[in-house]
Amino acid sequence: MYDAAGVGLAAPQVFIRQRFFVYDIGEGPEALINPEIISSSGEELGSEGCLSIPRLHGDVVRATHLTVTGLNRRGRPVRIEAEGYLA
């Protein structure tokens, strides 16, 4: 993920049949296990790439506000509220 300048990696990208992803938004690597989107609102368009297919980029519509729940790496429930996909 870091070698390719990525900010996240989903389980299927490393051939694991589980629901989780790892991410780093500048505070060190974290994981969210069994993520579930609780709410989303707003829309914005931005360019994204895929670490599984290097050099492939495309425009993707994403929510500007998102609330997700899941378990952290220690198995504790977490709730994450994010704003500003392109911020």
FISEDREN-569469 format. One record per atom (N, C-alpha, C): x, y, z. Coordinates in steps of 0.1 Angstrom, whole numbers, padded with zeros to 4 digits, always signed. Example, Ala and Ser with C-alpha at 12.3 -4.5 7.8 and 13.67 -1.06 7.14 Angstrom:
// residues 2
+0132-0057+0078 +0123-0045+0078 +0132-0033+0078 +0128-0022+0071 +0137-0011+0071 +0129+0000+0079 
// end
This chain:
// residues 87
+0008-0012+0000 +0000+0000+0000 +0009+0012+0000 +0019+0013+0009 +0027+0025+0009 +0036+0026-0003 +0041+0015-0008 +0050+0015-0020 +0043+0021-0032 +0030+0019-0033 +0022+0024-0044 +0015+0037-0041 +0018+0044-0030 +0013+0057-0026 -0003+0055-0024 -0007+0044-0019 -0021+0042-0016 -0025+0046-0002 -0038+0048+0001 -0042+0052+0014 -0051+0041+0020 -0054+0030+0012 -0062+0019+0018 -0061+0007+0010 -0064-0005+0016 -0063-0018+0009 -0074-0026+0015 -0082-0032+0006 -0093-0041+0010 -0088-0056+0010 -0095-0064+0018 -0091-0078+0019 -0090-0085+0006 -0100-0084-0003 -0099-0091-0016 -0087-0088-0024 -0081-0076-0022 -0069-0072-0029 -0057-0081-0025 -0057-0087-0014 -0047-0096-0009 -0052-0110-0007 -0062-0113-0015 -0068-0127-0016 -0073-0133-0003 -0079-0124+0005 -0085-0129+0018 -0100-0127+0017 -0107-0137+0020 -0122-0137+0018 -0128-0133+0032 -0125-0121+0035 -0131-0115+0048 -0135-0101+0045 -0143-0095+0053 -0148-0081+0052 -0139-0072+0061 -0129-0066+0055 -0121-0057+0063 -0113-0049+0053 -0108-0037+0058 -0098-0030+0050 -0088-0023+0060 -0077-0020+0055 -0067-0012+0062 -0066+0001+0055 -0062+0011+0063 -0061+0025+0058 -0051+0033+0066 -0046+0043+0060 -0037+0052+0068 -0040+0066+0062 -0046+0075+0071 -0049+0088+0067 -0039+0098+0073 -0027+0093+0076 -0016+0101+0081 -0014+0099+0096 -0021+0090+0102 -0019+0088+0117 -0014+0074+0120 -0009+0067+0110 -0005+0053+0111 -0016+0044+0106 -0012+0031+0103 -0021+0022+0098 -0032+0018+0108 -0044+0016+0103 -0056+0012+0111 -0063+0001+0103 -0072-0006+0109 -0080-0016+0102 -0095-0014+0107 -0104-0017+0098 -0118-0018+0101 -0123-0031+0096 -0128-0039+0106 -0132-0053+0104 -0148-0053+0103 -0153-0060+0094 -0168-0061+0092 -0174-0047+0091 -0169-0038+0082 -0174-0025+0081 -0188-0025+0076 -0196-0015+0082 -0210-0013+0077 -0212+0002+0076 -0217+0006+0065 -0221+0020+0063 -0234+0023+0070 -0234+0032+0080 -0246+0035+0087 -0254+0046+0081 -0247+0056+0076 -0253+0067+0069 -0243+0074+0059 -0248+0080+0049 -0240+0088+0039 -0248+0099+0034 -0242+0110+0030 -0249+0121+0024 -0239+0129+0015 -0244+0137+0006 -0236+0145-0003 -0230+0137-0013 -0224+0144-0023 -0217+0137-0034 -0206+0146-0039 -0195+0140-0043 -0184+0147-0050 -0177+0137-0059 -0172+0142-0069 -0165+0134-0079 -0150+0136-0078 -0142+0125-0078 -0128+0126-0077 -0121+0114-0084 -0109+0116-0088 -0101+0106-0094 -0096+0096-0084 -0097+0083-0087 -0092+0073-0078 -0084+0063-0087 -0075+0056-0080 -0067+0045-0086 -0070+0032-0079 -0065+0022-0084 -0066+0009-0077 -0052+0002-0076 -0049-0002-0064 -0036-0008-0062 -0034-0021-0069 -0046-0028-0072 -0045-0041-0079 -0042-0039-0094 -0045-0027-0099 -0043-0025-0113 -0035-0012-0114 -0022-0012-0113 -0014+0000-0113 -0016+0009-0126 -0016+0021-0124 -0017+0032-0135 -0031+0033-0140 -0041+0025-0134 -0055+0027-0138 -0062+0037-0129 -0067+0047-0134 -0074+0057-0126 -0087+0061-0133 -0097+0065-0125 -0110+0069-0131 -0117+0078-0121 -0127+0085-0126 -0135+0093-0118 -0146+0085-0111 -0147+0088-0098 -0156+0080-0089 -0164+0090-0081 -0177+0088-0080 -0186+0096-0072 -0186+0089-0058 -0183+0097-0048 -0183+0093-0034 -0191+0102-0025 -0196+0097-0014 -0203+0106-0004 -0193+0116+0002 -0199+0128+0006 -0190+0137+0013 -0191+0136+0028 -0201+0129+0033 -0202+0126+0047 -0206+0111+0048 -0199+0105+0057 -0200+0090+0059 -0199+0086+0073 -0207+0077+0078 -0206+0071+0091 -0205+0056+0089 -0195+0050+0095 -0193+0036+0094 -0191+0030+0108 -0195+0017+0110 -0192+0010+0122 -0184-0002+0118 -0178-0008+0128 -0171-0021+0126 -0162-0024+0139 -0153-0032+0137 -0144-0036+0148 -0130-0031+0145 -0123-0026+0155 -0109-0022+0152 -0100-0035+0153 -0087-0033+0152 -0078-0044+0152 -0078-0052+0166 -0082-0046+0176 -0083-0052+0189 -0096-0059+0192 -0105-0058+0181 -0118-0064+0182 -0129-0056+0190 -0126-0043+0192 -0135-0034+0199 -0144-0027+0189 -0156-0025+0192 -0165-0017+0183 -0161-0003+0181 -0161+0002+0169 -0158+0016+0166 -0168+0022+0157 -0170+0035+0158 -0178+0042+0149 -0170+0054+0143 -0169+0055+0130 -0161+0065+0124 -0170+0074+0116 -0168+0087+0118 -0175+0097+0110 -0165+0105+0102 -0167+0105+0089 -0157+0111+0080 -0164+0121+0071 -0157+0132+0068 -0162+0143+0060 -0152+0147+0050 -0156+0150+0038 -0147+0156+0028 -0138+0146+0022 -0143+0138+0013 -0136+0127+0006 -0123+0133-0001 -0124+0145-0007 -0113+0151-0014 -0105+0161-0006 -0109+0162+0007 -0102+0173+0015 -0088+0170+0017 
// end
